[in-house]
Amino acid sequence: MYVIIVGGGKTGSHLAEDLLKENHQVRIIEDRSMVLERLRQELPQEVVVAGDGSSPAILEKAGVEKANVLAAVTGEDEANLVICTMARFEFNIPRIIARVNNPKNAWLFTPEMGVDVSLNQAEILSHLIAEEMSLGDMMTLSKLRRGEYSVVEEKVHPDSLAVGKTLSELHIPTECVVAAILRKGKLIIPHGDTVLQQADEILAVVHASQVSLLASVLAPMG
């Protein structure tokens, strides 16, 4: 996958590092000199593109014509929206993700403006706080814009039959994809042979009708 990231702050640089570890092709665009200096120390030289991410010429320099995904994660909502709109309607990038810095601007980040997925950090945090205070362990982190799917988090109970088994051995619901595992503060990208441990936190994309099925797979026996 070829991914262009606009914004070299902490969010952008961490995203770039993770994608590179997964052997994706990445270009990260940044115009602040101090940030560029840091990025060039942390990332391969060919990954870093100096310039304004809202400039068509800079996007072309970053290889926009072959990009599968663009993520606009600058600290300015106006810039992110302009970049997303241009990426969709001028360059026709298939998948566009935007960071929303000010929750009051979230309503602007829609498919009509070129945004497929908007990451509203304040909204995600409010969901986490609200769900942590509820009785259930299942947490809906965010509703995906299209369809009846949610990103959910569920802990593997110490007495669950899932402990010690690989993902391929479990009866994961058909309309569910395990996207990540949080284990002792570390993020694990799962595969079929990944063995679950007690207290693992499973992040999954699942259809609303199968959320309870996923929970039951990780729940205690009996």
C-alpha positions in Angstrom: 0.0 0.0 0.0 1.2 3.5 -0.8 0.3 6.0 1.9 0.8 9.8 2.0 0.7 11.4 5.4 0.3 15.2 5.6 1.6 16.5 9.0 4.8 15.4 10.7 3.8 15.9 14.3 3.6 13.1 16.8 0.5 11.6 15.2 2.0 11.7 11.7 5.5 10.5 12.6 4.2 7.6 14.7 1.8 6.6 11.9 4.7 6.6 9.4 6.9 4.5 11.6 4.1 1.9 12.1 3.3 1.7 8.4 7.0 1.3 7.5 7.4 -1.5 9.9 4.5 -3.2 8.0 6.5 -2.7 4.8 4.1 -0.2 3.3 5.4 2.6 1.1 5.1 5.9 2.9 5.7 9.6 2.2 5.2 12.2 5.0 4.8 15.9 4.0 5.8 18.7 6.4 6.8 22.3 6.0 8.1 23.3 9.4 11.9 23.3 9.5 12.3 22.1 13.0 9.9 19.2 12.5 11.6 18.3 9.2 14.9 18.1 11.0 13.4 15.6 13.5 11.7 13.6 10.8 14.9 13.2 8.8 16.6 11.8 11.9 13.8 9.4 12.7 12.8 8.2 9.2 14.5 7.2 5.9 15.4 10.2 3.8 13.2 9.3 0.9 10.1 9.1 3.1 10.3 12.8 4.1 8.9 15.4 1.6 9.4 19.1 2.5 6.6 21.5 1.6 3.0 22.5 2.0 0.7 19.5 1.8 -2.1 21.6 0.4 0.0 22.3 -2.7 -0.8 20.1 -5.7 2.8 20.3 -6.8 4.0 19.0 -3.4 1.4 16.2 -3.4 2.7 15.2 -6.9 6.2 15.3 -5.6 5.1 12.8 -2.9 3.7 10.5 -5.5 0.0 11.2 -5.2 -0.8 9.5 -8.5 0.0 6.1 -7.0 -1.3 6.7 -3.5 -3.9 4.2 -2.1 -4.5 6.2 1.1 -4.0 9.8 2.2 -4.1 10.8 5.9 -4.3 14.5 6.7 -3.2 14.8 10.3 -1.9 18.4 10.7 -2.9 20.5 13.7 -5.1 22.7 11.7 -8.6 21.6 10.7 -8.9 24.1 7.8 -5.7 22.7 6.3 -6.8 19.1 6.8 -10.1 19.7 5.1 -8.6 21.5 2.1 -6.1 18.7 1.7 -8.8 16.0 1.8 -11.0 17.8 -0.6 -8.2 18.2 -3.1 -7.0 14.6 -2.6 -10.5 13.3 -3.4 -11.7 15.5 -6.2 -8.5 16.5 -7.9 -6.4 13.3 -7.5 -9.1 10.8 -6.8 -7.3 9.0 -4.0 -9.4 5.9 -3.0 -9.2 6.3 0.8 -8.9 9.5 2.7 -8.6 9.9 6.5 -8.6 13.2 8.4 -7.8 14.3 11.9 -10.3 16.6 13.6 -8.6 18.9 16.2 -11.6 21.0 17.2 -14.7 18.9 18.0 -16.8 21.9 16.8 -15.5 21.3 13.3 -16.4 17.6 13.1 -19.6 18.2 11.1 -17.5 19.5 8.2 -15.5 16.3 7.7 -18.0 14.4 5.6 -17.8 12.2 2.4 -19.2 15.2 0.5 -16.0 17.1 1.5 -13.8 14.1 0.4 -13.4 12.5 3.9 -14.0 8.8 4.3 -13.0 8.5 8.0 -12.6 11.4 10.4 -10.7 10.9 13.7 -12.3 13.1 16.3 -10.0 12.5 19.3 -12.3 14.3 21.8 -15.3 12.1 20.7 -13.3 8.9 21.1 -12.1 9.9 24.6 -15.6 10.8 25.7 -16.8 7.4 24.5 -14.0 5.7 26.5 -14.9 7.6 29.6 -18.6 7.0 29.4 -18.2 3.2 28.6 -15.6 2.7 31.4 -18.2 4.0 33.8 -20.8 1.6 32.6 -21.3 -2.0 33.8 -20.3 -3.7 30.5 -16.7 -4.5 29.5 -17.5 -4.0 25.8 -16.6 -0.5 24.6 -17.8 1.0 21.3 -15.0 3.3 20.4 -16.5 4.8 17.3 -19.2 4.2 14.7 -17.9 3.8 11.2 -19.6 6.2 8.8 -20.8 3.6 6.4 -22.7 0.5 7.4 -23.6 -0.8 10.8 -20.1 -1.6 12.0 -18.2 -0.5 15.1 -14.7 -0.5 16.3 -14.9 -2.2 19.7 -12.5 -3.2 22.5 -12.9 -6.3 24.6 -10.6 -7.9 27.2 -9.8 -11.6 27.2 -11.1 -12.9 30.5 -8.6 -15.0 32.5 -11.1 -17.9 32.6 -11.9 -17.7 28.9 -11.4 -20.7 26.6 -9.6 -18.2 24.3 -6.6 -18.0 26.5 -3.7 -19.9 25.0 -5.4 -20.4 21.7 -4.5 -18.8 18.3 -7.0 -16.6 16.5 -7.4 -19.2 13.8 -8.6 -21.7 16.5 -11.4 -19.4 17.7 -14.9 -19.1 16.4 -14.6 -15.4 15.5 -17.9 -14.1 14.0 -18.0 -14.0 10.2 -18.6 -10.3 10.0 -15.7 -9.4 12.4 -12.0 -8.6 11.8 -9.5 -8.5 14.7 -7.5 -5.4 13.9 -5.1 -5.2 16.8 -4.2 -6.6 20.2 -3.1 -4.4 23.2 -0.8 -6.4 25.5 0.9 -4.8 28.5 1.0 -1.5 26.8 2.2 -2.7 23.5 0.3 -2.9 20.2 0.4 -6.2 18.4 -0.8 -6.6 14.7 -2.5 -10.0 14.9 -2.2 -12.9 12.5 -4.0 -16.3 12.4 -1.2 -17.9 14.5 -1.2 -15.1 17.2 -1.8 -16.7 20.6 -4.1 -14.9 23.0 -3.2 -14.3 26.6 -5.3 -13.3 29.6 -6.1 -9.6 29.9 -5.2 -9.0 26.2 -7.4 -6.2 24.9 -8.8 -7.0 21.5 -9.6 -4.2 19.0 -12.0 -5.4 16.3 -14.3 -4.1 13.6 -17.6 -5.9 13.9 -21.1 -5.8 12.6 -23.7 -4.6 15.2 -25.5 -7.9 15.0 -22.4 -9.9 16.1 -21.0 -7.7 18.9 -22.4 -10.1 21.5 -21.0 -13.1 19.7 -17.5 -11.6 19.8 -17.9 -10.9 23.5 -19.0 -14.5 24.2 -15.8 -15.9 22.5 -13.6 -13.9 25.0 -15.9 -14.3 28.0 -15.3 -16.7 31.0 -16.4 -20.3 30.6 -19.9 -21.1 31.8 
